[in-house]
C-alpha cells in the first residue's frame, strides 16, 4: 500500500522533533559549510547533517509538489551503522527512520 503524503509528512515531523530533542539538529548552518551530499555513504560530514540538509528537504519537496516517493528506502540501515559512533541516544531516532523506510515499501 502506498503511503500518503500526509503520513510521510507526519513521520518527517517526528524525525525532526527527535533530532532536535537529542541535539542532532543544527539551528543554522555555520559560515562556510557546504552540504553537497548525494548518498549518505559518501559523507564527509556526520550522518545527522545528511538527514537534516539532504533527506528532510528532499522529502518535504516531494510532499510539496505531490511527487512520487521511492519504492524503497534503506535510510535506517545506514543510520544503524552511522549511529554507532554517536554519543547521543539515537535509538528512538533509528526507530523513526525504520518507520519512514516502511512507508516506502
Secondary structure, DSSP 8 states (H G I E B T S, - for coil): ----HHHHHHHHHHHHHHHHHTT-S-SS--TT-----S-GGG-SS-HHHHIIIIIHHHHHHHHHTT----S---HHHHHHHHGGG-SS--HHHHHHHHHHHHHT-
